[in-house]
């Protein structure tokens, strides 16, 4: 397995260097009786058997044991397995090589896959995810990486989205993230969430630079919340579920009333996330989505960035049904209540999570205009 044919995202030089641990210059090669198409469900390459065609790629020769181990670990994270194939290299006869193909059949789209388009849309996120994944090499096996890869990619997607953020209006600090000195960085824990522990220095408002300090943050992906509201009947929909955060704090009552919520998948539009989560958690079809705000729920300790919406929809007369995704062990009960009851819960202090408080207060301010339109 010393000679390897690569045909997709590993043709990106920066990603390949992250995975292999060093820069290796490849040779151009052609895979017989094959073509590369874009996946039906996303922008990744799928190798398709096509008699008489040739798929362009690269040949990596005489890889060492460590490089092969790193490659195999990374590919296992996506459930890709090594298989044998025949490639043609200019000036040589056919060569028997190894390439990686998915263990499970993937649905193929109609478009040819483009490395340039992938680099523009997905390259930065994938490289960021690969750095986190390869830091785990030697600590976990490929099967464990495969279980973690969705959340690794979600965190990487949030990081690249944040890199496009504009300076908030009203702030006075003239600096950016680039003006913070990163002296050391560690990740002492990573699973569904991860912990970033770093030593930093940053500029001071009064001039000069702060002393070196250690700071830690709980890393998650970006999220959305949506409070469904029926303007005709003046009712809202809430979900109730067990939450480990209150339980870990010692709260005697860790079943919490919330708006519908979920993490934004890599490449997903936040509004699409809101609609998807409404279907999964409550079986609701949301019409118009109105953005309330985008914010950090607890910027001193959490990296999570949340976009909250009110979603207009037609609600059933009563709640009480359950929903949620079985693969995520969700057990979610739906409540349909009047706006007046929502205000009673707000006044009594029963609404004990930030997104629901924000959404309820926004709805109290804007409800009249929504009912006029609805």
The 8 nearest C-alpha neighbors of each residue, nearest first, counted from 0:
[[1, 2, 97, 3, 96, 67, 62, 61],
 [0, 2, 61, 62, 60, 3, 63, 67],
 [3, 1, 60, 61, 96, 59, 0, 97],
 [2, 4, 97, 59, 96, 58, 98, 5],
 [3, 5, 58, 98, 57, 97, 59, 96],
 [6, 4, 57, 56, 7, 9, 58, 3],
 [5, 7, 56, 10, 57, 55, 4, 9],
 [8, 6, 9, 10, 44, 5, 114, 56],
 [7, 9, 10, 11, 114, 6, 44, 43],
 [10, 8, 11, 15, 7, 14, 5, 12],
 [9, 11, 8, 7, 12, 6, 5, 15],
 [12, 10, 9, 14, 13, 8, 15, 118],
 [11, 13, 15, 14, 10, 16, 9, 22],
 [14, 12, 16, 15, 11, 17, 126, 22],
 [15, 13, 17, 126, 16, 11, 12, 9],
 [14, 16, 9, 12, 18, 13, 17, 19],
 [15, 17, 22, 21, 13, 19, 14, 18],
 [18, 16, 14, 20, 15, 19, 130, 13],
 [17, 19, 15, 16, 20, 70, 14, 69],
 [20, 18, 66, 16, 21, 17, 69, 15],
 [19, 21, 17, 16, 18, 66, 22, 69],
 [22, 20, 16, 19, 23, 17, 18, 15],
 [21, 23, 16, 24, 20, 15, 19, 12],
 [24, 22, 25, 21, 16, 59, 15, 19],
 [23, 25, 22, 26, 59, 12, 58, 57],
 [26, 24, 59, 58, 57, 23, 27, 60],
 [27, 25, 58, 57, 28, 59, 24, 88],
 [26, 28, 57, 56, 58, 25, 88, 29],
 [27, 29, 88, 57, 56, 87, 58, 55],
 [30, 28, 55, 87, 86, 54, 53, 56],
 [29, 31, 86, 54, 53, 33, 85, 55],
 [30, 32, 53, 33, 86, 29, 85, 52],
 [33, 31, 50, 52, 49, 51, 53, 48],
 [32, 34, 48, 49, 53, 54, 47, 52],
 [35, 33, 54, 47, 46, 49, 53, 52],
 [36, 34, 46, 45, 112, 47, 111, 44],
 [37, 35, 111, 112, 45, 44, 110, 38],
 [36, 38, 112, 44, 108, 111, 110, 43],
 [39, 37, 107, 108, 41, 40, 43, 45],
 [38, 40, 108, 107, 106, 41, 37, 109],
 [41, 39, 38, 42, 106, 108, 107, 37],
 [42, 40, 38, 39, 43, 37, 266, 108],
 [41, 43, 37, 38, 117, 44, 40, 112],
 [42, 44, 38, 37, 41, 45, 112, 8],
 [45, 43, 37, 7, 36, 112, 38, 35],
 [44, 46, 36, 35, 38, 37, 47, 107],
 [45, 47, 35, 34, 36, 44, 33, 48],
 [46, 48, 34, 33, 35, 49, 45, 36],
 [47, 49, 33, 32, 34, 50, 46, 52],
 [50, 48, 33, 32, 52, 34, 47, 51],
 [51, 49, 32, 52, 48, 33, 31, 53],
 [50, 52, 32, 49, 53, 31, 33, 48],
 [53, 51, 32, 33, 50, 49, 34, 31],
 [54, 52, 31, 33, 30, 32, 29, 34],
 [55, 53, 34, 30, 33, 29, 35, 56],
 [56, 54, 29, 28, 53, 30, 6, 57],
 [57, 55, 6, 28, 5, 27, 29, 54],
 [58, 56, 27, 28, 26, 5, 4, 25],
 [57, 59, 4, 26, 25, 3, 28, 27],
 [58, 60, 3, 25, 2, 4, 57, 26],
 [61, 59, 2, 62, 58, 1, 3, 25],
 [60, 62, 1, 2, 63, 59, 3, 0],
 [63, 61, 1, 60, 66, 67, 2, 64],
 [62, 64, 66, 65, 67, 61, 1, 68],
 [63, 65, 67, 66, 68, 62, 1, 69],
 [66, 64, 68, 67, 63, 69, 62, 19],
 [67, 65, 69, 19, 63, 68, 64, 62],
 [66, 68, 70, 64, 69, 65, 71, 63],
 [67, 69, 65, 71, 66, 70, 64, 72],
 [68, 70, 66, 72, 67, 71, 19, 65],
 [71, 69, 67, 73, 72, 68, 74, 66],
 [70, 72, 68, 74, 73, 69, 75, 67],
 [73, 71, 141, 69, 75, 70, 74, 68],
 [74, 72, 70, 76, 75, 71, 69, 18],
 [73, 75, 71, 79, 76, 77, 72, 70],
 [76, 74, 78, 141, 72, 77, 79, 73],
 [75, 77, 145, 144, 74, 73, 141, 78],
 [76, 78, 75, 74, 79, 145, 73, 148],
 [79, 77, 75, 76, 102, 101, 74, 80],
 [80, 78, 101, 100, 74, 75, 102, 77],
 [79, 81, 99, 100, 102, 101, 78, 82],
 [82, 80, 99, 98, 97, 100, 79, 83],
 [81, 83, 97, 98, 99, 80, 84, 100],
 [84, 82, 97, 96, 98, 95, 81, 85],
 [83, 85, 96, 95, 97, 86, 82, 98],
 [86, 84, 95, 94, 96, 93, 30, 31],
 [87, 85, 30, 94, 29, 93, 31, 28],
 [86, 88, 93, 29, 28, 94, 92, 30],
 [89, 87, 28, 91, 90, 86, 29, 27],
 [88, 90, 91, 87, 28, 92, 27, 29],
 [89, 91, 88, 92, 87, 93, 28, 27],
 [92, 90, 88, 89, 93, 87, 94, 86],
 [91, 93, 94, 87, 88, 90, 89, 86],
 [92, 94, 87, 86, 85, 91, 95, 88],
 [95, 93, 86, 85, 96, 87, 92, 88],
 [94, 96, 85, 84, 86, 93, 83, 97],
 [97, 95, 2, 84, 3, 83, 85, 94],
 [96, 98, 83, 3, 82, 84, 0, 4],
 [97, 99, 4, 81, 82, 3, 83, 5],
 [100, 98, 81, 80, 79, 82, 101, 97],
 [99, 101, 79, 80, 102, 81, 98, 82],
 [102, 100, 79, 103, 78, 80, 104, 99],
 [101, 103, 79, 78, 80, 100, 104, 105],
 [104, 102, 101, 105, 78, 79, 100, 80],
 [103, 105, 101, 102, 106, 100, 107, 45],
 [106, 104, 107, 103, 38, 45, 101, 39],
 [105, 107, 39, 38, 108, 104, 40, 45],
 [106, 108, 38, 39, 105, 37, 36, 45],
 [109, 107, 39, 38, 37, 110, 36, 106],
 [108, 110, 107, 111, 36, 37, 39, 38],
 [111, 109, 37, 108, 36, 112, 38, 107],
 [110, 112, 36, 37, 35, 113, 109, 108],
 [111, 113, 37, 36, 44, 35, 110, 114],
 [114, 112, 116, 115, 117, 111, 37, 44],
 [113, 115, 117, 116, 118, 112, 8, 7],
 [114, 116, 118, 113, 117, 119, 120, 112],
 [117, 115, 119, 113, 118, 114, 120, 121],
 [116, 118, 114, 120, 121, 119, 115, 122],
 [119, 117, 122, 115, 116, 121, 120, 114],
 [118, 120, 116, 117, 121, 122, 115, 123],
 [119, 121, 117, 118, 122, 116, 123, 266],
 [122, 120, 117, 118, 124, 123, 119, 125],
 [121, 123, 118, 125, 124, 119, 126, 117],
 [124, 122, 126, 125, 121, 127, 159, 118],
 [123, 125, 127, 155, 156, 126, 121, 122],
 [126, 124, 128, 122, 127, 123, 129, 121],
 [127, 125, 129, 123, 14, 128, 124, 122],
 [126, 128, 124, 130, 125, 129, 155, 123],
 [129, 127, 125, 155, 152, 131, 126, 130],
 [130, 128, 132, 126, 131, 127, 133, 125],
 [131, 129, 127, 133, 128, 132, 134, 126],
 [130, 132, 134, 128, 129, 133, 127, 135],
 [133, 131, 129, 134, 135, 130, 128, 136],
 [132, 134, 136, 135, 130, 131, 129, 18],
 [133, 135, 131, 132, 136, 130, 137, 138],
 [136, 134, 133, 138, 132, 139, 137, 131],
 [137, 135, 133, 138, 134, 139, 69, 72],
 [136, 138, 139, 135, 140, 134, 133, 69],
 [137, 139, 135, 136, 140, 134, 133, 143],
 [140, 138, 137, 143, 135, 136, 141, 144],
 [141, 139, 143, 142, 144, 72, 138, 137],
 [140, 142, 75, 144, 72, 143, 76, 145],
 [143, 141, 145, 144, 140, 146, 75, 76],
 [144, 142, 146, 145, 141, 140, 139, 147],
 [143, 145, 141, 76, 147, 142, 146, 148],
 [144, 146, 76, 142, 148, 143, 147, 77],
 [147, 145, 143, 144, 148, 142, 149, 76],
 [148, 146, 144, 145, 150, 149, 151, 190],
 [147, 149, 151, 145, 150, 146, 144, 152],
 [150, 148, 152, 151, 147, 153, 146, 145],
 [151, 149, 153, 152, 148, 147, 191, 154],
 [152, 150, 148, 154, 153, 149, 128, 147],
 [151, 153, 155, 149, 128, 150, 154, 156],
 [152, 154, 150, 156, 220, 155, 151, 265],
 [155, 153, 220, 157, 151, 152, 156, 219],
 [156, 154, 152, 158, 128, 124, 157, 153],
 [155, 157, 153, 159, 124, 265, 154, 158],
 [156, 158, 160, 154, 155, 220, 221, 159],
 [159, 157, 155, 161, 156, 160, 154, 162],
 [158, 160, 162, 156, 161, 157, 124, 155],
 [161, 159, 157, 162, 158, 163, 156, 164],
 [162, 160, 158, 164, 163, 159, 157, 156],
 [161, 163, 159, 160, 164, 158, 157, 165],
 [164, 162, 161, 160, 165, 159, 158, 166],
 [163, 165, 161, 162, 166, 160, 167, 159],
 [166, 164, 167, 163, 168, 162, 161, 175],
 [165, 167, 168, 164, 170, 175, 169, 173],
 [168, 166, 170, 165, 169, 164, 171, 172],
 [167, 169, 170, 166, 171, 165, 172, 164],
 [170, 168, 167, 171, 166, 172, 173, 165],
 [171, 169, 168, 172, 167, 166, 173, 174],
 [170, 172, 173, 169, 168, 174, 204, 167],
 [171, 173, 174, 170, 204, 175, 203, 202],
 [174, 172, 171, 175, 170, 204, 166, 178],
 [175, 173, 172, 178, 176, 177, 202, 179],
 [174, 176, 177, 178, 173, 179, 172, 166],
 [175, 177, 178, 179, 174, 180, 201, 162],
 [176, 178, 175, 179, 180, 174, 181, 201],
 [179, 177, 176, 175, 174, 180, 201, 202],
 [180, 178, 201, 177, 176, 200, 181, 199],
 [179, 181, 200, 199, 182, 201, 178, 177],
 [182, 180, 199, 183, 198, 179, 200, 197],
 [181, 183, 198, 199, 180, 184, 197, 200],
 [184, 182, 198, 197, 181, 185, 199, 196],
 [185, 183, 197, 196, 198, 186, 182, 195],
 [186, 184, 196, 187, 195, 197, 183, 194],
 [185, 187, 195, 188, 194, 196, 189, 193],
 [188, 186, 185, 194, 189, 195, 196, 193],
 [189, 187, 194, 193, 186, 190, 192, 195],
 [190, 188, 193, 192, 194, 191, 186, 187],
 [189, 191, 192, 193, 147, 188, 150, 151],
 [190, 192, 150, 189, 147, 193, 219, 151],
 [193, 191, 190, 219, 218, 189, 217, 194],
 [194, 192, 189, 218, 188, 217, 190, 195],
 [193, 195, 217, 188, 186, 216, 218, 187],
 [194, 196, 186, 216, 215, 185, 197, 217],
 [197, 195, 215, 185, 214, 184, 186, 194],
 [198, 196, 184, 183, 214, 213, 185, 199],
 [197, 199, 213, 183, 182, 212, 181, 211],
 [198, 200, 181, 180, 182, 211, 212, 197],
 [201, 199, 211, 180, 209, 179, 210, 212],
 [200, 202, 179, 209, 208, 180, 203, 199],
 [203, 201, 208, 207, 209, 204, 206, 179],
 [204, 202, 206, 205, 208, 207, 209, 201],
 [205, 203, 206, 202, 172, 207, 208, 171],
 [204, 206, 203, 207, 202, 208, 209, 172],
 [207, 205, 203, 204, 208, 202, 209, 201],
 [206, 208, 203, 202, 209, 205, 204, 201],
 [207, 209, 202, 203, 201, 200, 210, 206],
 [208, 210, 200, 201, 202, 203, 211, 207],
 [211, 209, 200, 212, 208, 201, 199, 207],
 [212, 210, 200, 199, 198, 209, 213, 182],
 [211, 213, 198, 199, 210, 214, 200, 209],
 [214, 212, 198, 197, 199, 215, 196, 211],
 [213, 215, 197, 196, 198, 212, 216, 199],
 [216, 214, 196, 195, 197, 194, 300, 213],
 [217, 215, 300, 195, 301, 194, 218, 302],
 [216, 218, 194, 301, 193, 300, 302, 195],
 [219, 217, 193, 302, 194, 192, 216, 301],
 [220, 218, 303, 192, 154, 302, 217, 221],
 [219, 221, 154, 153, 157, 303, 262, 222],
 [222, 220, 304, 303, 157, 263, 262, 305],
 [223, 221, 262, 305, 263, 261, 304, 306],
 [222, 224, 306, 305, 307, 260, 261, 273],
 [225, 223, 260, 307, 259, 308, 258, 306],
 [224, 226, 308, 259, 309, 258, 307, 310],
 [225, 227, 309, 258, 310, 259, 228, 308],
 [228, 226, 310, 236, 235, 311, 309, 225],
 [229, 227, 235, 311, 234, 310, 312, 230],
 [228, 230, 312, 313, 234, 233, 231, 232],
 [229, 231, 233, 370, 373, 232, 228, 369],
 [232, 230, 229, 233, 373, 370, 313, 234],
 [231, 233, 234, 230, 229, 337, 314, 313],
 [234, 232, 230, 229, 231, 338, 337, 235],
 [235, 233, 337, 338, 229, 336, 232, 228],
 [236, 234, 228, 336, 227, 335, 337, 229],
 [235, 237, 335, 227, 334, 336, 226, 228],
 [238, 236, 334, 258, 257, 333, 256, 335],
 [237, 239, 333, 257, 332, 256, 334, 258],
 [240, 238, 256, 332, 255, 331, 257, 254],
 [241, 239, 331, 254, 255, 330, 242, 332],
 [240, 242, 254, 253, 255, 243, 239, 330],
 [243, 241, 244, 253, 254, 245, 240, 246],
 [242, 244, 246, 245, 247, 241, 253, 248],
 [243, 245, 247, 246, 242, 248, 253, 250],
 [246, 244, 248, 253, 250, 247, 243, 242],
 [245, 247, 243, 249, 253, 250, 244, 248],
 [248, 246, 244, 249, 245, 243, 250, 253],
 [249, 247, 245, 246, 250, 244, 243, 251],
 [248, 250, 246, 247, 251, 245, 253, 252],
 [249, 251, 245, 246, 252, 248, 253, 247],
 [250, 252, 249, 253, 246, 245, 254, 248],
 [251, 253, 250, 254, 246, 245, 255, 249],
 [252, 254, 245, 246, 242, 241, 250, 255],
 [255, 253, 241, 240, 252, 242, 239, 256],
 [254, 256, 239, 240, 253, 257, 241, 242],
 [257, 255, 239, 238, 237, 350, 240, 254],
 [258, 256, 238, 355, 237, 255, 239, 259],
 [257, 259, 226, 237, 225, 355, 238, 224],
 [258, 260, 225, 224, 238, 226, 277, 257],
 [261, 259, 224, 223, 258, 225, 276, 222],
 [260, 262, 222, 223, 276, 263, 224, 272],
 [261, 263, 222, 221, 264, 220, 223, 260],
 [262, 264, 222, 221, 272, 269, 267, 265],
 [263, 265, 267, 153, 266, 262, 272, 156],
 [266, 264, 156, 267, 153, 263, 152, 157],
 [265, 267, 264, 268, 156, 121, 263, 120],
 [268, 266, 264, 265, 263, 269, 271, 272],
 [267, 269, 271, 270, 272, 266, 263, 264],
 [270, 268, 272, 271, 263, 267, 273, 223],
 [271, 269, 273, 272, 268, 274, 288, 223],
 [270, 272, 274, 268, 269, 273, 275, 267],
 [273, 271, 269, 275, 270, 274, 263, 276],
 [272, 274, 270, 276, 271, 275, 225, 277],
 [273, 275, 277, 271, 272, 276, 285, 270],
 [276, 274, 272, 278, 277, 273, 271, 279],
 [275, 277, 279, 273, 278, 274, 280, 272],
 [278, 276, 274, 283, 275, 280, 281, 279],
 [277, 279, 282, 283, 275, 276, 281, 280],
 [280, 278, 276, 323, 277, 281, 282, 275],
 [281, 279, 323, 322, 277, 276, 278, 282],
 [280, 282, 283, 277, 322, 278, 279, 333],
 [281, 283, 278, 279, 277, 280, 284, 322],
 [284, 282, 278, 277, 281, 285, 312, 314],
 [283, 285, 278, 286, 312, 277, 282, 274],
 [286, 284, 312, 310, 311, 274, 283, 287],
 [285, 287, 311, 312, 288, 310, 284, 313],
 [288, 286, 311, 310, 289, 285, 312, 309],
 [289, 287, 310, 309, 308, 286, 311, 290],
 [290, 288, 309, 308, 310, 291, 287, 311],
 [289, 291, 308, 292, 307, 288, 309, 306],
 [292, 290, 308, 307, 289, 309, 361, 358],
 [291, 293, 290, 307, 306, 294, 308, 305],
 [294, 292, 306, 305, 307, 304, 291, 295],
 [293, 295, 305, 304, 296, 292, 306, 307],
 [294, 296, 304, 298, 297, 305, 303, 302],
 [297, 295, 294, 298, 353, 304, 305, 303],
 [298, 296, 295, 301, 299, 300, 302, 303],
 [299, 297, 295, 301, 300, 296, 302, 303],
 [298, 300, 297, 301, 216, 302, 215, 295],
 [299, 301, 216, 298, 297, 217, 215, 302],
 [302, 300, 217, 216, 303, 298, 297, 218],
 [301, 303, 218, 217, 219, 216, 304, 298],
 [304, 302, 221, 301, 219, 220, 295, 305],
 [305, 303, 295, 221, 294, 222, 302, 306],
 [306, 304, 222, 223, 294, 293, 221, 295],
 [305, 307, 293, 223, 292, 224, 222, 294],
 [308, 306, 224, 291, 223, 292, 225, 290],
 [309, 307, 290, 225, 291, 289, 224, 310],
 [308, 310, 226, 289, 225, 227, 288, 311],
 [311, 309, 288, 227, 285, 287, 226, 228],
 [310, 312, 228, 286, 287, 229, 227, 285],
 [313, 311, 285, 229, 286, 228, 314, 310],
 [312, 314, 229, 315, 311, 228, 231, 285],
 [313, 315, 229, 312, 316, 335, 234, 236],
 [316, 314, 317, 313, 318, 335, 229, 283],
 [315, 317, 314, 318, 335, 232, 336, 234],
 [318, 316, 315, 335, 319, 334, 336, 314],
 [319, 317, 334, 335, 333, 320, 316, 315],
 [318, 320, 333, 334, 332, 321, 317, 335],
 [321, 319, 333, 332, 318, 322, 334, 281],
 [322, 320, 332, 331, 333, 319, 330, 281],
 [323, 321, 280, 331, 281, 330, 332, 279],
 [322, 324, 280, 329, 279, 331, 330, 325],
 [323, 325, 327, 329, 326, 279, 328, 322],
 [324, 326, 328, 327, 329, 323, 330, 322],
 [325, 327, 324, 328, 329, 323, 330, 279],
 [326, 328, 325, 329, 324, 323, 330, 279],
 [329, 327, 325, 326, 324, 330, 323, 331],
 [328, 330, 323, 327, 324, 325, 331, 322],
 [331, 329, 323, 240, 322, 328, 332, 321],
 [330, 332, 240, 322, 321, 323, 239, 329],
 [331, 333, 321, 239, 238, 320, 319, 322],
 [334, 332, 238, 319, 318, 320, 237, 321],
 [333, 335, 318, 237, 236, 319, 238, 336],
 [336, 334, 236, 318, 317, 235, 237, 234],
 [337, 335, 234, 235, 340, 334, 236, 338],
 [338, 336, 234, 340, 339, 233, 235, 341],
 [337, 339, 341, 234, 340, 233, 235, 342],
 [340, 338, 342, 337, 341, 343, 336, 234],
 [339, 341, 343, 337, 342, 338, 336, 344],
 [340, 342, 338, 344, 339, 343, 345, 337],
 [343, 341, 345, 339, 340, 344, 346, 338],
 [344, 342, 340, 346, 345, 341, 347, 339],
 [345, 343, 349, 347, 341, 342, 346, 350],
 [344, 346, 342, 343, 348, 347, 350, 349],
 [345, 347, 343, 344, 348, 342, 349, 350],
 [346, 348, 344, 345, 349, 343, 350, 342],
 [349, 347, 345, 350, 346, 344, 351, 343],
 [348, 350, 344, 347, 351, 345, 346, 256],
 [351, 349, 348, 345, 352, 344, 356, 355],
 [350, 352, 349, 348, 353, 356, 255, 355],
 [353, 351, 355, 354, 350, 356, 257, 256],
 [352, 354, 356, 355, 357, 351, 296, 350],
 [355, 353, 357, 356, 352, 358, 307, 224],
 [354, 356, 358, 357, 353, 257, 258, 352],
 [357, 355, 353, 359, 354, 358, 360, 350],
 [358, 356, 354, 360, 355, 359, 353, 361],
 [357, 359, 355, 361, 356, 360, 354, 362],
 [358, 360, 362, 356, 361, 357, 355, 363],
 [361, 359, 363, 357, 362, 358, 356, 364],
 [362, 360, 358, 364, 363, 359, 357, 365],
 [361, 363, 365, 359, 366, 364, 360, 358],
 [364, 362, 360, 361, 366, 365, 359, 342],
 [363, 365, 361, 362, 366, 360, 367, 359],
 [366, 364, 362, 367, 368, 363, 361, 369],
 [365, 367, 369, 362, 368, 363, 364, 370],
 [368, 366, 370, 369, 365, 371, 364, 363],
 [369, 367, 371, 370, 366, 365, 372, 373],
 [368, 370, 366, 372, 367, 371, 373, 230],
 [369, 371, 373, 230, 367, 372, 368, 366],
 [370, 372, 368, 369, 373, 367, 230, 366],
 [373, 371, 369, 370, 368, 230, 367, 231],
 [372, 370, 230, 371, 369, 231, 229, 311]]
